């Protein structure tokens, strides 16, 4: 069953999405209104609550949908939101098991939170960006922000072609891999056993690694006080820092 809702974009400056098992896709298009498209089983589609009040568009999947999904093989829900290319607002999305994919969106603040689903983002531009998944991976590409926060317990944190000023990335067993297009000001990386790597267009870095057995390995980068600051904490992992200037 399909369900379509349309909302005027002008008064909406915030998306608040609270999901359980639904998959989520957000992208921009050459449209004037915000288009919310829902596909899934009839009960799941009808019980999804969609409303607009003041400056916020809210989409909420009831908790009962989680229990119904666990007992019914035919229970599924896909949520797709198309935004005008000119839309610049804040997005807060939470889900339990579904994956998220955010593409070609710009705005102020982006917060993505999942328990077990994968979080993917590409061609994004925000002032602040936060992506958290307990067991899923976080994968970002062509993303720019001023402040970035990435977290996963067992998943990997991977950012390719990224631009940021300050950032934190923390995981327990997953790897952390950041490939940056521009110099950063300050990074904080934390992992117990996962590998850490940073590629950036820098030739100097004020890097400190606190680790029981890990060490810093550099490629074309000299460790210099007062340069771009990088602080890392691990138990046994190494920290790789490489210059990607061509």
Secondary structure as GFF3:
##gff-version 3
##sequence-region A 1 246
A	DSSP	beta_strand	2	8	.	.	.	ID=ss1
A	DSSP	beta_strand	14	18	.	.	.	ID=ss2
A	DSSP	beta_strand	23	29	.	.	.	ID=ss3
A	DSSP	beta_strand	33	40	.	.	.	ID=ss4
A	DSSP	alpha_helix	42	47	.	.	.	ID=ss5
A	DSSP	beta_strand	49	53	.	.	.	ID=ss6
A	DSSP	beta_strand	56	60	.	.	.	ID=ss7
A	DSSP	alpha_helix	64	71	.	.	.	ID=ss8
A	DSSP	beta_strand	77	84	.	.	.	ID=ss9
A	DSSP	beta_strand	88	95	.	.	.	ID=ss10
A	DSSP	beta_strand	100	103	.	.	.	ID=ss11
A	DSSP	beta_strand	106	114	.	.	.	ID=ss12
A	DSSP	beta_strand	119	133	.	.	.	ID=ss13
A	DSSP	beta_strand	138	152	.	.	.	ID=ss14
A	DSSP	beta_strand	157	163	.	.	.	ID=ss15
A	DSSP	beta_strand	166	171	.	.	.	ID=ss16
A	DSSP	beta_strand	176	180	.	.	.	ID=ss17
A	DSSP	beta_strand	186	191	.	.	.	ID=ss18
A	DSSP	beta_strand	196	200	.	.	.	ID=ss19
A	DSSP	beta_strand	204	210	.	.	.	ID=ss20
A	DSSP	beta_strand	216	219	.	.	.	ID=ss21
A	DSSP	beta_strand	222	223	.	.	.	ID=ss22
A	DSSP	beta_strand	229	233	.	.	.	ID=ss23
A	DSSP	beta_strand	239	243	.	.	.	ID=ss24
###
